[in-house]
Amino acid sequence: MTEEERRERAILISSQRILTQSDFEQLKLLEMKKRIQDRRRNRSEQSIPNNKKRKTISIDTDSESDDDEKKKIQSEQKLVNK
């Protein structure tokens, strides 16, 4: 059923009969489901722009150059202390 058909049917039903409390509850549930689905769609579209995968960046914290510098500083301190 398209959206126009649904609207026409809703107008027809609401004009021909009195809606009960359970009818209003069903309408509220349908509206809530629509909102939730729209939010989920929006979040999924925002999380992956243009359907591209995210790139991972790795940071090397244990580089050899840092170790070499530390060893040099330690050796210089030993020489100064002697």
N, C-alpha and C positions, 0 to 999 in steps of 0.2 A: 504494500500500500504506500503510495507516495505521500508526501507531506500535505499536498493540497487536498487529497482525498481524505486524509485524517482530519484536517481542519473542517472540511465540509460536513463530515460525519459528526464531529464534535458540536458544530453549530446546530445541526439537525437534532441531535440528542438533547442538547441543553435547552433548545427552544420547545421541544415536545413533551418533556417530562421534568419532574422535579428531581434534582440530584440528592441522593442520600449521603449521610456521613461517610459510609463505606466507599461511595463513589469518589468523594473528595480525598479520602485517604489513598485510594489507588492512583488518583491524579498526582498527588504529592510524591508518591513513590516513583512514578514514571519520570517526573521532573527531576528528582534527585538522581536517578540513574543516568539521565541525560547529562547532568552537570558533572557527575563523576567521570563519565566516559570522555567528555570534552576536556576535562582537566588532565586525564591520563594521556590523551592524544597530544595536548599542548606540551606536557612535560617530556614526552618521548621525542617530539620534534625539536625541542630546545636542547635536550641533552646531547644529541648527535646532529650538529648542523651539517646539512648537505649529505647526510648519510656517510660521513667519513669517519674512519676509526681514529681514535686518539693516539697520538704518538707518545711513547714512553721515553723519558729522559733519565739516564742513569748518571749518578755522580760518584766518581771514584774518590773515596776519602782516604784510602790507604795508598797514596802514591809513593814511589821510591824516592823522589826528589825531596820530599819532606823528611824522610828517614835519613837521607844523606846530610841534610842541613843540620839536623839534630845531632848527628854523630860528630860533625865538624865543630859545633858549638861546645859539645861535651869535651872533645879532645883539647880545644883551646883553653877551656876552663881548667883542665888538669895541668896543662903546661904553665898557666899563670899561677896556680896554687903551689907548684913545686918550687 
